[in-house]
Amino acid sequence: MAPTPPVKPQNQMITPQESSRLFLVAVFSNLAVSLLLAGFIVGLGEEEMSTTVALLGTLLIQAVYVAVYGWLVPGKNRVLRWPIVNKRLERKRSPAAFAGLMGLCAALGALSLGAFFLPTVWFDGLLSLTGYEGSGIEFSGTADIILGGVIVVLVAPVVEEFIFRGALLSGLSRSHGVPKAVLLTSFAFMLSHMNPSQTLYQFLLAVVCGFAVVYTGTLLAGVVIHAASNLCALLLELTPLGLILDELLAALFGITEAEGGAAEIGGSFAAEIGNPFMAAGVTAGALALFGGLILLILFYFKKAKPKEEEPPPLKEIFYRVSLSPLIPPYPLYPGNAFHPGLPPPPDPFAPPGSPPQGYSPPDSAPSAQNPYPPFFDHPAAPGGSMAEPPIDIALTEAVHAAKKTSARVLFWTACVVCAAFWGLGFLAGLGLLA
Protein backbone atom coordinates (compact mmCIF):
# COMPACT_ATOMS: atom_id res chain seq x y z
CA MET A 1 0.00 0.00 0.00
CA ALA A 2 1.48 3.32 -1.08
CA PRO A 3 2.18 5.76 1.74
CA THR A 4 -0.19 8.69 2.04
CA PRO A 5 1.52 11.93 0.92
CA PRO A 6 1.77 14.63 3.60
CA VAL A 7 -1.04 17.15 3.52
CA LYS A 8 -0.22 20.83 3.74
CA PRO A 9 -1.81 22.32 6.88
CA GLN A 10 -4.74 24.61 6.34
CA ASN A 11 -4.30 28.35 6.76
CA GLN A 12 -6.00 29.81 9.81
CA MET A 13 -7.11 33.33 10.52
CA ILE A 14 -4.71 35.45 12.54
CA THR A 15 -5.59 35.68 16.22
CA PRO A 16 -5.65 38.76 18.49
CA GLN A 17 -2.52 37.62 20.30
CA GLU A 18 -0.58 37.08 17.07
CA SER A 19 -1.63 40.42 15.59
CA SER A 20 -0.74 42.29 18.78
CA ARG A 21 2.63 40.53 18.87
CA LEU A 22 3.21 41.65 15.28
CA PHE A 23 2.46 45.26 16.25
CA LEU A 24 4.85 45.11 19.22
CA VAL A 25 7.68 43.57 17.17
CA ALA A 26 7.15 46.16 14.42
CA VAL A 27 7.37 49.00 16.96
CA PHE A 28 10.61 47.75 18.47
CA SER A 29 12.04 47.11 15.00
CA ASN A 30 11.20 50.69 14.04
CA LEU A 31 12.91 52.03 17.15
CA ALA A 32 15.98 49.83 16.65
CA VAL A 33 16.47 51.03 13.07
CA SER A 34 15.90 54.67 14.07
CA LEU A 35 18.39 54.50 16.95
CA LEU A 36 21.01 52.76 14.81
CA LEU A 37 20.59 55.40 12.12
CA ALA A 38 20.84 58.24 14.66
CA GLY A 39 23.95 56.67 16.15
CA PHE A 40 25.50 56.39 12.69
CA ILE A 41 24.85 60.09 12.02
CA VAL A 42 26.34 61.09 15.37
CA GLY A 43 29.35 58.88 14.69
CA LEU A 44 29.97 60.76 11.46
CA GLY A 45 29.99 64.01 13.39
CA GLU A 46 26.89 65.38 11.66
CA GLU A 47 24.61 67.70 13.64
CA GLU A 48 21.44 66.80 11.74
CA MET A 49 20.25 64.16 9.33
CA SER A 50 20.07 65.02 5.64
CA THR A 51 16.84 64.57 3.71
CA THR A 52 18.25 61.72 1.64
CA VAL A 53 19.46 59.81 4.70
CA ALA A 54 16.10 60.35 6.45
CA LEU A 55 14.23 59.00 3.41
CA LEU A 56 16.52 55.99 3.13
CA GLY A 57 16.01 55.37 6.85
CA THR A 58 12.24 55.43 6.32
CA LEU A 59 12.60 52.98 3.44
CA LEU A 60 14.68 50.68 5.66
CA ILE A 61 12.02 50.78 8.37
CA GLN A 62 9.36 49.79 5.80
CA ALA A 63 11.58 46.90 4.69
CA VAL A 64 11.86 45.74 8.31
CA TYR A 65 8.06 45.91 8.60
CA VAL A 66 7.78 43.65 5.54
CA ALA A 67 10.24 41.17 7.05
CA VAL A 68 8.36 41.10 10.37
CA TYR A 69 5.02 40.67 8.60
CA GLY A 70 6.36 37.84 6.43
CA TRP A 71 7.74 36.09 9.49
CA LEU A 72 4.67 36.34 11.72
CA VAL A 73 1.77 36.07 9.24
CA PRO A 74 2.37 34.03 6.04
CA GLY A 75 5.27 32.22 7.70
CA LYS A 76 2.83 30.56 10.11
CA ASN A 77 0.08 29.87 7.56
CA ARG A 78 -2.04 32.75 8.83
CA VAL A 79 -4.57 34.59 6.71
CA LEU A 80 -6.26 37.97 7.10
CA ARG A 81 -9.94 38.57 7.63
CA TRP A 82 -9.81 41.25 4.92
CA PRO A 83 -7.17 40.19 2.36
CA ILE A 84 -5.77 42.37 -0.40
CA VAL A 85 -8.08 40.59 -2.87
CA ASN A 86 -11.13 38.91 -1.38
CA LYS A 87 -11.80 36.11 -3.86
CA ARG A 88 -15.14 35.21 -2.30
CA LEU A 89 -16.39 38.75 -2.85
CA GLU A 90 -14.76 39.44 -6.20
CA ARG A 91 -16.59 36.49 -7.71
CA LYS A 92 -19.81 38.36 -6.89
CA ARG A 93 -18.60 41.71 -8.27
CA SER A 94 -18.11 42.76 -11.86
CA PRO A 95 -14.75 44.31 -12.86
CA ALA A 96 -16.54 47.60 -13.48
CA ALA A 97 -18.02 47.58 -9.97
CA PHE A 98 -14.61 46.86 -8.46
CA ALA A 99 -12.98 49.65 -10.48
CA GLY A 100 -15.73 52.01 -9.32
CA LEU A 101 -15.05 51.09 -5.69
CA MET A 102 -11.36 51.82 -6.11
CA GLY A 103 -12.19 55.17 -7.75
CA LEU A 104 -14.37 56.09 -4.79
CA CYS A 105 -11.53 55.06 -2.45
CA ALA A 106 -9.20 57.46 -4.26
CA ALA A 107 -11.85 60.16 -3.78
CA LEU A 108 -12.00 59.27 -0.08
CA GLY A 109 -8.27 59.93 0.22
CA ALA A 110 -8.63 63.42 -1.30
CA LEU A 111 -11.77 64.16 0.74
CA SER A 112 -9.98 63.12 3.93
CA LEU A 113 -7.30 65.73 3.30
CA GLY A 114 -9.97 68.35 2.64
CA ALA A 115 -12.01 67.45 5.72
CA PHE A 116 -9.20 67.06 8.23
CA PHE A 117 -6.66 69.63 7.05
CA LEU A 118 -8.05 72.60 8.95
CA PRO A 119 -8.74 70.68 12.20
CA THR A 120 -5.11 69.59 11.96
CA VAL A 121 -4.09 73.24 11.59
CA TRP A 122 -5.98 74.10 14.78
CA PHE A 123 -4.31 71.17 16.54
CA ASP A 124 -0.91 72.43 15.39
CA GLY A 125 -1.92 75.83 16.74
CA LEU A 126 -2.58 74.35 20.17
CA LEU A 127 0.81 72.69 20.09
CA SER A 128 2.49 75.95 19.06
CA LEU A 129 0.97 77.73 22.07
CA THR A 130 3.16 75.50 24.25
CA GLY A 131 6.25 76.55 22.30
CA TYR A 132 6.42 73.39 20.21
CA GLU A 133 8.07 73.72 16.81
CA GLY A 134 7.49 70.76 14.53
CA SER A 135 10.01 69.49 12.04
CA GLY A 136 9.39 67.90 8.68
CA ILE A 137 11.26 66.67 5.65
CA GLU A 138 12.26 69.38 3.20
CA PHE A 139 12.96 68.04 -0.28
CA SER A 140 16.24 69.52 -1.47
CA GLY A 141 16.47 68.14 -5.00
CA THR A 142 14.92 66.05 -7.74
CA ALA A 143 16.37 62.82 -6.38
CA ASP A 144 14.82 63.48 -2.96
CA ILE A 145 11.46 64.28 -4.55
CA ILE A 146 11.45 61.03 -6.55
CA LEU A 147 12.59 58.96 -3.58
CA GLY A 148 10.10 60.67 -1.28
CA GLY A 149 7.27 60.16 -3.75
CA VAL A 150 7.99 56.45 -4.07
CA ILE A 151 8.09 56.01 -0.29
CA VAL A 152 5.15 58.24 0.61
CA VAL A 153 2.77 57.26 -2.20
CA LEU A 154 3.69 53.65 -2.92
CA VAL A 155 5.74 51.89 -0.25
CA ALA A 156 4.36 53.29 3.02
CA PRO A 157 0.63 52.90 2.16
CA VAL A 158 1.07 49.26 1.13
CA VAL A 159 3.26 48.22 4.06
CA GLU A 160 1.41 50.15 6.78
CA GLU A 161 -2.00 48.97 5.59
CA PHE A 162 -0.87 45.33 5.75
CA ILE A 163 0.36 45.88 9.32
CA PHE A 164 -2.54 47.92 10.71
CA ARG A 165 -5.67 47.35 8.60
CA GLY A 166 -4.49 43.89 7.62
CA ALA A 167 -3.02 41.95 10.53
CA LEU A 168 -3.89 44.14 13.53
CA LEU A 169 -7.48 44.92 12.51
CA SER A 170 -8.11 41.28 11.52
CA GLY A 171 -6.94 40.06 14.90
CA LEU A 172 -8.57 42.65 17.14
CA SER A 173 -11.91 42.43 15.32
CA ARG A 174 -12.22 38.82 16.45
CA SER A 175 -12.10 39.75 20.14
CA HIS A 176 -13.35 43.36 20.30
CA GLY A 177 -15.83 43.65 17.42
CA VAL A 178 -15.32 45.70 14.28
CA PRO A 179 -16.10 49.30 15.46
CA LYS A 180 -13.91 49.09 18.56
CA ALA A 181 -11.15 47.34 16.62
CA VAL A 182 -11.14 50.12 14.00
CA LEU A 183 -10.72 52.75 16.73
CA LEU A 184 -8.01 50.78 18.51
CA THR A 185 -6.00 50.20 15.32
CA SER A 186 -6.41 53.88 14.39
CA PHE A 187 -5.05 54.85 17.81
CA ALA A 188 -2.12 52.47 17.31
CA PHE A 189 -1.50 53.84 13.80
CA MET A 190 -1.48 57.40 15.15
CA LEU A 191 1.01 56.63 17.92
CA SER A 192 3.27 54.52 15.70
CA HIS A 193 4.27 57.62 13.71
CA MET A 194 5.56 59.19 16.95
CA ASN A 195 5.12 62.66 15.43
CA PRO A 196 3.08 65.18 17.48
CA SER A 197 2.25 67.28 14.40
CA GLN A 198 0.63 64.31 12.63
CA THR A 199 -1.33 63.03 15.62
CA LEU A 200 -4.85 64.17 14.78
CA TYR A 201 -4.72 63.68 11.01
CA GLN A 202 -3.23 60.18 11.22
CA PHE A 203 -5.97 59.04 13.60
CA LEU A 204 -8.83 60.41 11.47
CA LEU A 205 -7.36 59.05 8.23
CA ALA A 206 -6.90 55.63 9.85
CA VAL A 207 -10.57 55.57 10.90
CA VAL A 208 -11.65 56.22 7.30
CA CYS A 209 -9.28 53.53 6.00
CA GLY A 210 -10.45 51.02 8.62
CA PHE A 211 -14.17 51.33 7.87
CA ALA A 212 -13.52 51.37 4.12
CA VAL A 213 -11.62 48.08 4.39
CA VAL A 214 -14.40 46.52 6.47
CA TYR A 215 -17.23 47.75 4.23
CA THR A 216 -15.57 46.84 0.93
CA GLY A 217 -14.12 43.56 2.17
CA THR A 218 -10.70 44.21 0.64
CA LEU A 219 -7.49 45.62 2.08
CA LEU A 220 -6.83 47.30 -1.26
CA ALA A 221 -9.39 49.96 -0.30
CA GLY A 222 -7.21 51.13 2.59
CA VAL A 223 -4.10 51.13 0.41
CA VAL A 224 -5.77 53.34 -2.23
CA ILE A 225 -7.17 55.80 0.35
CA HIS A 226 -3.83 56.06 2.14
CA ALA A 227 -1.90 56.53 -1.11
CA ALA A 228 -4.35 59.14 -2.47
CA SER A 229 -4.20 61.16 0.74
CA ASN A 230 -0.40 61.10 0.80
CA LEU A 231 -0.26 62.05 -2.87
CA CYS A 232 -2.51 65.09 -2.34
CA ALA A 233 -0.41 66.19 0.65
CA LEU A 234 2.75 65.80 -1.40
CA LEU A 235 1.31 67.90 -4.24
CA LEU A 236 0.40 70.67 -1.79
CA GLU A 237 3.98 70.55 -0.50
CA LEU A 238 5.76 70.57 -3.86
CA THR A 239 3.53 72.61 -6.16
CA PRO A 240 2.16 76.18 -6.12
CA LEU A 241 -1.18 74.74 -4.96
CA GLY A 242 0.09 74.84 -1.38
CA LEU A 243 1.05 78.51 -1.60
CA ILE A 244 -2.31 79.38 -3.16
CA LEU A 245 -4.13 77.57 -0.36
CA ASP A 246 -2.04 79.34 2.28
CA GLU A 247 -2.79 82.77 0.78
CA LEU A 248 -6.51 81.99 0.48
CA LEU A 249 -6.82 80.83 4.09
CA ALA A 250 -4.72 83.73 5.31
CA ALA A 251 -7.15 86.13 3.62
CA LEU A 252 -10.21 84.35 5.03
CA PHE A 253 -8.79 84.07 8.55
CA GLY A 254 -7.41 87.61 8.55
CA ILE A 255 -3.93 86.39 9.49
CA THR A 256 -1.31 89.10 9.69
CA GLU A 257 2.46 88.80 9.49
CA ALA A 258 4.12 87.77 12.71
CA GLU A 259 7.42 89.06 13.96
CA GLY A 260 10.26 87.59 11.97
CA GLY A 261 8.38 86.78 8.79
CA ALA A 262 5.12 85.82 7.19
CA ALA A 263 2.90 83.36 9.00
CA GLU A 264 2.23 79.99 7.40
CA ILE A 265 -1.19 78.43 7.70
CA GLY A 266 0.10 74.96 8.45
CA GLY A 267 2.71 76.07 10.94
CA SER A 268 2.76 78.23 14.03
CA PHE A 269 -0.13 80.25 15.44
CA ALA A 270 2.28 82.99 16.45
CA ALA A 271 0.44 85.25 14.03
CA GLU A 272 -2.85 86.80 15.09
CA ILE A 273 -6.10 85.54 13.62
CA GLY A 274 -7.91 88.71 12.75
CA ASN A 275 -11.27 87.02 12.13
CA PRO A 276 -11.69 84.03 14.46
CA PHE A 277 -15.40 83.63 13.62
CA MET A 278 -14.61 83.35 9.93
CA ALA A 279 -11.81 80.88 10.71
CA ALA A 280 -14.15 78.71 12.81
CA GLY A 281 -16.89 78.92 10.17
CA VAL A 282 -14.59 77.90 7.32
CA THR A 283 -13.23 75.01 9.39
CA ALA A 284 -16.69 73.77 10.33
CA GLY A 285 -17.97 74.18 6.77
CA ALA A 286 -15.08 72.22 5.24
CA LEU A 287 -15.45 69.49 7.86
CA ALA A 288 -19.22 69.26 7.28
CA LEU A 289 -18.96 69.27 3.48
CA PHE A 290 -16.08 66.87 2.98
CA GLY A 291 -16.90 64.80 6.05
CA GLY A 292 -20.48 64.38 4.85
CA LEU A 293 -19.23 63.12 1.48
CA ILE A 294 -16.94 60.66 3.28
CA LEU A 295 -19.87 59.30 5.29
CA LEU A 296 -22.02 58.97 2.16
CA ILE A 297 -19.33 56.96 0.36
CA LEU A 298 -18.78 54.70 3.37
CA PHE A 299 -22.54 54.18 3.65
CA TYR A 300 -22.61 53.22 -0.03
CA PHE A 301 -19.75 50.76 0.55
CA LYS A 302 -21.66 49.12 3.37
CA LYS A 303 -24.83 48.75 1.32
CA ALA A 304 -23.11 47.65 -1.89
CA LYS A 305 -20.95 44.96 -0.31
CA PRO A 306 -22.08 41.46 -1.36
CA LYS A 307 -23.07 39.22 1.50
CA GLU A 308 -20.45 36.81 2.74
CA GLU A 309 -20.27 34.42 5.63
CA GLU A 310 -18.96 35.88 8.84
CA PRO A 311 -15.90 34.07 10.18
CA PRO A 312 -16.64 31.78 13.11
CA PRO A 313 -16.29 33.23 16.60
CA LEU A 314 -13.18 32.69 18.65
CA LYS A 315 -14.72 29.86 20.63
CA GLU A 316 -14.85 27.50 17.67
CA ILE A 317 -12.37 24.69 17.28
CA PHE A 318 -10.15 26.18 14.57
CA TYR A 319 -8.95 28.83 17.04
CA ARG A 320 -7.89 26.18 19.57
CA VAL A 321 -4.73 25.02 17.85
CA SER A 322 -1.77 25.04 20.25
CA LEU A 323 -3.66 27.06 22.85
CA SER A 324 -2.05 25.34 25.79
CA PRO A 325 -0.09 22.20 26.62
CA LEU A 326 -3.05 21.32 28.83
CA ILE A 327 -5.42 21.27 25.85
CA PRO A 328 -4.09 19.34 22.84
CA PRO A 329 -4.96 20.57 19.34
CA TYR A 330 -8.47 19.41 18.42
CA PRO A 331 -9.04 17.79 21.81
CA LEU A 332 -12.02 15.70 20.67
CA TYR A 333 -9.84 13.82 18.23
CA PRO A 334 -7.51 11.57 20.29
CA GLY A 335 -5.02 11.44 17.44
CA ASN A 336 -4.42 15.19 17.98
CA ALA A 337 -4.29 15.82 14.24
CA PHE A 338 -6.70 17.21 11.69
CA HIS A 339 -6.33 16.26 8.07
CA PRO A 340 -7.84 18.64 5.49
CA GLY A 341 -10.33 16.88 3.29
CA LEU A 342 -11.68 14.70 6.11
CA PRO A 343 -14.69 15.63 8.22
CA PRO A 344 -13.73 18.05 10.99
CA PRO A 345 -13.74 16.98 14.62
CA PRO A 346 -16.96 17.57 16.54
CA ASP A 347 -17.80 21.04 17.77
CA PRO A 348 -17.64 21.06 21.59
CA PHE A 349 -20.21 23.87 21.62
CA ALA A 350 -22.76 21.94 19.57
CA PRO A 351 -25.98 20.96 21.39
CA PRO A 352 -25.52 17.81 23.50
CA GLY A 353 -26.51 14.66 21.66
CA SER A 354 -25.81 15.96 18.13
CA PRO A 355 -23.54 13.59 16.18
CA PRO A 356 -20.26 14.91 14.82
CA GLN A 357 -20.19 15.95 11.18
CA GLY A 358 -19.32 12.98 8.96
CA TYR A 359 -19.83 10.51 11.81
CA SER A 360 -20.40 6.85 11.08
CA PRO A 361 -20.52 3.94 13.56
CA PRO A 362 -17.02 2.96 14.66
CA ASP A 363 -15.35 0.05 12.95
CA SER A 364 -12.06 -1.67 13.46
CA ALA A 365 -9.91 1.20 12.18
CA PRO A 366 -10.20 4.86 11.14
CA SER A 367 -11.10 5.49 7.51
CA ALA A 368 -12.00 8.38 5.21
CA GLN A 369 -15.65 7.88 6.11
CA ASN A 370 -14.93 7.53 9.81
CA PRO A 371 -11.66 9.31 10.72
CA TYR A 372 -12.26 8.94 14.43
CA PRO A 373 -10.69 5.99 16.25
CA PRO A 374 -12.99 3.12 17.27
CA PHE A 375 -12.79 4.05 20.96
CA PHE A 376 -14.41 7.42 20.27
CA ASP A 377 -17.56 7.36 22.35
CA HIS A 378 -20.56 9.54 21.52
CA PRO A 379 -24.22 9.54 22.61
CA ALA A 380 -25.29 9.01 18.99
CA ALA A 381 -23.09 5.94 18.60
CA PRO A 382 -24.44 2.49 19.41
CA GLY A 383 -23.94 2.00 23.09
CA GLY A 384 -22.80 5.57 23.59
CA SER A 385 -23.00 6.71 27.18
CA MET A 386 -21.50 10.19 27.41
CA ALA A 387 -23.92 13.06 27.97
CA GLU A 388 -21.45 15.78 26.94
CA PRO A 389 -18.49 16.05 24.53
CA PRO A 390 -15.20 14.97 26.17
CA ILE A 391 -13.76 18.43 26.78
CA ASP A 392 -13.20 20.54 29.87
CA ILE A 393 -15.20 23.64 28.90
CA ALA A 394 -14.15 25.60 31.98
CA LEU A 395 -10.47 24.95 31.33
CA THR A 396 -10.82 25.89 27.68
CA GLU A 397 -12.60 29.14 28.56
CA ALA A 398 -9.83 29.93 31.04
CA VAL A 399 -7.23 29.45 28.31
CA HIS A 400 -9.21 31.75 26.01
CA ALA A 401 -9.33 34.39 28.74
CA ALA A 402 -5.57 34.09 29.25
CA LYS A 403 -4.96 34.46 25.51
CA LYS A 404 -7.18 37.55 25.38
CA THR A 405 -5.35 39.08 28.34
CA SER A 406 -2.02 38.33 26.68
CA ALA A 407 -3.19 40.08 23.49
CA ARG A 408 -4.21 43.16 25.52
CA VAL A 409 -0.83 43.27 27.27
CA LEU A 410 1.08 43.05 23.99
CA PHE A 411 -1.08 45.70 22.30
CA TRP A 412 -0.99 48.25 25.10
CA THR A 413 2.72 47.68 25.71
CA ALA A 414 3.38 48.68 22.11
CA CYS A 415 1.10 51.72 22.50
CA VAL A 416 2.89 52.83 25.69
CA VAL A 417 6.28 52.54 23.97
CA CYS A 418 5.03 54.63 21.03
CA ALA A 419 3.51 57.19 23.40
CA ALA A 420 6.82 57.50 25.25
CA PHE A 421 8.68 58.32 22.06
CA TRP A 422 5.84 60.65 21.01
CA GLY A 423 6.54 62.49 24.27
CA LEU A 424 10.26 62.60 23.50
CA GLY A 425 9.45 64.10 20.09
CA PHE A 426 7.28 66.71 21.78
CA LEU A 427 10.07 67.60 24.23
CA ALA A 428 12.50 67.85 21.32
CA GLY A 429 10.08 70.26 19.61
CA LEU A 430 10.13 72.38 22.77
CA GLY A 431 13.91 72.48 22.59
CA LEU A 432 14.33 70.68 25.91
CA LEU A 433 16.42 67.82 24.50
CA ALA A 434 19.00 69.91 22.67
N, C-alpha and C positions, 0 to 999 in steps of 0.2 A: 504494500500500500504506500503510495507516494506521500511524502510528508506534506503537511499543510503549510503553504507559504505564510510568512508573517504578515499580519494585517496592520497597516498604518493606523495609529490611534486617531480617533476623531478629534477635531478641533473643538474647543470649549470656549464659551464666552468668558472674557476677562472678569475677574472678581473685584470687589471693592478693595480688598487688601492688596492685590497685585497692582491695581491702577494707582493706589496711593503710594505704594513702594516705588513705582516708576516715577511719580512726581518728585518724591524725596531724592532719589538717585539723580534725577535730572537737575535738581536744584544744586546739590553738592557738586555735580560735575561742572555746572555753570560757574560756581564760585571758584573751583579749583583752577579752571582755565583762566578766569579773570585775574586771580591772584598770581598765577605763574606769568601771565602777560605783563602785569604791573611790575612784578619783580624783575623781569627781563628789561623793561624800560628803565627802571631805576638803576639796574646794573650797567646800562649803557651811559648813564649820566645824563639822561634826558629829563627835563623838568615836566614835560607833558607829552601825551601820546599824540602822534600825528593821525590825521584822518584816515590815511591808508592803513596804518597799523590797527586802528580801532575797528575798521571795517573787516580786515582779515581776522581779527580776534572774534568778531561777531560771527563770521562764517565758520570759524573753528568751533565755536560753541554750538552752532546748529548741527555741525557734523557729529559732535559728541552726543547731542540729542538723538540723532538718527541711530548711532551705535547703541545707545541705551535702549531705545525703543525696539530695535531689532533683536536685542538680547532678551528683553523681558516680555515681549508680546509674541511675534511670530516664532521666536526661538523655543517657546514652550507650547506651541500649537494653540495659541489663544486667538480668538477672533473678536471683532468689535461689534457692538450692538448696531452702530450706524457706520457701515464700511464706506470706503471711497466710492464704490459702485455697488449699490444694493440690487443684486441680480433678481431677487424676488419681486422688487418693485418695478425695475426697468422692463421686465417682461409685460407688465400691465400698462406701461407708458409708451406713447409713440415717440420717435426721435424728435419730432417738432415740439411736443409737450416738454420733453426734457430740456431742449435748447431754450424754450421760453422760460423755464424755471431758472436756468443759469443766467439768462439775461436779467431777470428780476433780481437775482442775487447780486449781480454787478450794480444794479440800481440801488439796492439796499446799502452797498458799501459807500456809494456817493452820498446817499441820503443820510447815512450815519454821520458822515463828516459835517454835512450841513446842519443836522439837528444838534450835535453835541459840541460843535466848535466853540460857540459863544459861552455855553456853560463851563467849558474847559478854560476859557479866557478868564471868567470870573473866579474859577478855582485858582488859577495862576495868580490872580490879583490878591486873593487871600494869602497865598504863600508869600507874595512879595511884601505884604504888610509886616511879616515877621523878619524881613531882611533877607529872605532866601533869593538867591540868584541861580536860576537853572542853567545848565550847560547842555549843548546839543552838538551834533556833528555838522561841521561846515565843510561843504564840498569845495575843494581847492583846485580841481582840475577835471578834465574830461574823463581820465581814468577813474577817479574817485566817483564821478557821477555814474559811470557805467557799472562799476562794482557795487555802488550803493543801490542802484536800481535793481540789479539782479538779486541782491540780498533782501531788500525791503519788499519787492513786489513778487518775487518768485520763491526764493528759498524759505524765508521766515514764515510766510503764510502756510506753506505746505507742512513744514516741520512742526510748527507750533499748533496747528490744527490737529495733527495726528496725536500730539501729546495731550492736549487739553480737551478738545471736543471729540477726539477719538477715544483714547484709552481712559482718561480720567472721567469724562462724562459717562462713558459706557459702564464703568465700574460703579461709580457713585449712584447712578440712576437705578441700579438694582437694589440698593439698600435705603436710599433716601427719597425715591420718587423723582420724576423728571424735573418739575419746577425748582425744587430745592437743590437738585444736583446742578442745574444750569447756574443758579446763583453762586453755589459753592465753587464751581469750576471758574466762573467769571472772577470771583474774589481771588482765587489762586493765580489766575492769568494776570490780573492786575498787579499783585505783589511780586510775581516772578520777574517783572521788568525792573523792579527795584529803582524806579525813577519817579520821584515825587511829582514832577511836572506832567507825567503821563497817567497819573493815578486814575482820575475820573474818566477820561476818555477810554482808557483800556478796559475798564470795567463795563461801561455802557456798550462798547463795541462787542465785547465778549458775550454779553447777554443776547444781543441781536444774532450773533453767530450761533450761539447755543440753541436758541429756539428755531432758527432756520434749519439747522441740521436735524433736529427732532421732527419738525413738521414736513420736511422734504424726504427724510429717510436716507439721506446721503451726506457723507462728510464733505463731498465736493462743494456743497453749498457754503459751508463755512470757509473753505479755502478761497472761493471766488469773492465772497464779501470782504474777507480780510485783505486780499490782494487789491481789490478795487479801492478800498478805503486808503490803503498805504499809497497806491498810485496817485490818488487825488491829492493827498497830503504832500507827496513829493513834487507834483506839478505846481502846487502853491508855493513850495519852497524854491523851486528852480526857474520859474517863469515869471513874467510880469503880472500874472494873475494875482499872485500874493500881494504885490505892491498896490495893485488896484483895489483889492479887498481891504487892505489896511487903510488906504486913503478914504474909501467909502465909509467904513465904520468910524474912522476918526471924525469925519464930518457929521455923521448921525449922532455920535456920542458927545460931540462938542469937546473932544480931547485937545488940549493945548500942549505946546512943547514944554517939556520938563527941563530942569537945569541940567546942562551937559549935553543936550541933543534932543532930537525929535523922539517922541514916544512911539513905541511899537505896540500894535494892538495885542499881539500874542505874547508880549513880554511883561514888563513891570507895570504896576499901577502907580508908579511914582508921579505920573502926570495926573492932572485934575480932570475929572469927568464933568464937563460943563453942563450936561443935560442927563442926569441920572434916570429920569422918568423915560426919556426916549431910549436910553440904553437898556433899561429893564423891559420896555415894550418890544424892542427889536429882538431881544433875546427870547422872550416868551413867544413872540410870533413865529420866529424861526423854529423853535422847539415844537410848537403846536403844529405848524405846517409840515415840516419834514418828519417829525415824530408820528403824526397821524398817518402819513403815507407809509411809514415803516410798519405800523400796526396793521394797516389794510393789507399790505403784501404778506405779512406773516399770517393773517387770518385766511387769506386766499391759499397759502401753502397748506394750512391745516385742513381746509375743506377739500382741496384738490388731491391730497395724498391718497393713493389707493389703499384699501384696507389690507393689512397684513397681520399675521398672528403675533400676538405679544409673546416675548420670550417667557419661559416658565419662571416662577418666583424662585427666590434663593433656596427655599426649603426642599426643592425637588432633588432627585438623586444626582443629576449630572453635576451639581455644585459640590457634591460630597466627596470628590476625589481627593485623597491625601489630606483630609481635614485634620486628622489626628492619628497618632499611633494606636489610640484606644479604639478608633472606629476604622476598620479596614475599608478600602475602596469598595463600593457597592456591597454593603454588609449583608444583604439578603442572598447574595450569591457566594456560597462557601468557597468557591474557587478563587474569589477575589480578583476576577478579571472580567472584562466586558468586551466581547468581540463584535465589532460593527457588522451589520448584516444579520445578526441573530436577534431574536426578541429581547428587549431590554429586561433587566431584573424588575421585580415587582416594585410598585410605588409604596413606600411605607406609610404614606398619608392617604392611600386609597381607603374607601370604606371597608371595615372589617368584613371578611367573608367573600370579597370579590377576588376571583382567580387572577393570577398574574397574566399579563399579555403574552399570548403564544404558549400558554400552559397546556400540556397534555399529561395524562397519567404517567407516573414514573415507570421506567423500564430498567433494564439491567445496566444501561450506560447512557451518558449524555449523548444527544444527537442534535442535528440541526432543528428538528421539530421540538425537541425537549432538551434545551441546553443545560437544564438544572440537574444536579446529581440526584440519584435515586433516593437519597436520604432527605431530600427537601420535603418538609412536611407542611401542608397547607390545608385549611378547613375544606377547600373545594376538592381536595384529592381524596380518593377512597381511603377511608380509615383516618382521615385527617383529624387532629385533635386540638390544634392550637386555635385560640380565639383571636389572637392578634399577630401581626407580622413579627418575626424574630428580630426586633431592633429595640434598643433602649432609647426611646424618644426623648426622655429628659436629658440623657447624656448628649445626644445629638444636638438638642436645642442649646445646651450649655456650650458646646463647641462652636456653634453658630454665633452665639453671643460673644465668645472670646475672639472670634475672627472679626466681628464687626467692631469690637473695641480696638483691636489691633489696627484695623484700617483707619479708624478715627485718630489714633495716636500718630500713625505715619503721616496722615494728611496734615494735621495741625502742627506737627513738628516742622514739616516743610514750610508751612505758612509763617510760623514764628521765625524761622531762619530768614526767610525773605523779608519779613517785617523789620528784623534787626538791621539788615543791610539797607533797607529803605530808609531807616532812621539815620544810618551813617551817611547816606547820600544827602539827606536833608541837612545834617550838621555840616557836611562839606559845602553845601550851598550857602550856609550861613557864614562860612569862612572860619569855622571853629576847629577844623582839622588841618589847617594849613601848617 
